[in-house]
Amino acid sequence: FTYCNGLFYLEKDFKKSLEFAYKALEGFKRSNNERELSQTYVNFSDIYLDTKNYMMAVKYADSVEQVCLRNGLYENLMYTYETKMLAYEQLNDLKNQLKYFKKFTNLKDSMNKANNTVAIEELKTQYETEKKEEEIVKLNKDNKIQELQLEKDAETKSRLTIIIISVVLVLLLLGTLTAFLIKTIAERKKAYLKLQEKNIEIQSQSEKLSEQAKLISRYQSQMNLILCLMH
């Protein structure tokens, strides 16, 4: 609901923005979420300030002030002092305008001082932290270099192992392929020799059959001649 409230507010659809602001308000009241509750009251005061309903803007700014003082939410408190100052300015209430102008500027100055103090402490902490980190880096530099060297050596060893294994596998594959080719060639040569022997045998038998056929033909001729002479 808060997201929709903000979205419609940016689009200047204040009616829809108020509708979702009321829904968000009920939800935060039920969950006792004081921070979001104060922000929702801020949203109400902004809407009424933009729509020039200055009394309603002051009313919801009062609610923001109560929640912020109860929970120490000084950023929203400073913002709502500014809202009241602007609303009273439009209402021509100089007294209250000046009152909330002073509250706004005093709180702003206090927060700036607090922020500066925090910033200085943060810088000190950051400096000390960086100094310690530099010392740690310096102390661990040699160990880091040694670790990197060991990692490099391990990586080199791993690569060499992979290369050796790859070479061995390739040689085994080539040896297997060579043996297979030698065996295949030998078998083909053997089969070729057998085929040659078979051809020679067949040729020899063919020659024998041819001689026999000639003899039979000669015998038949002689027999025919004898039969002719007998007749």
Disulfide bonds with the S-S distance in Angstrom:
none
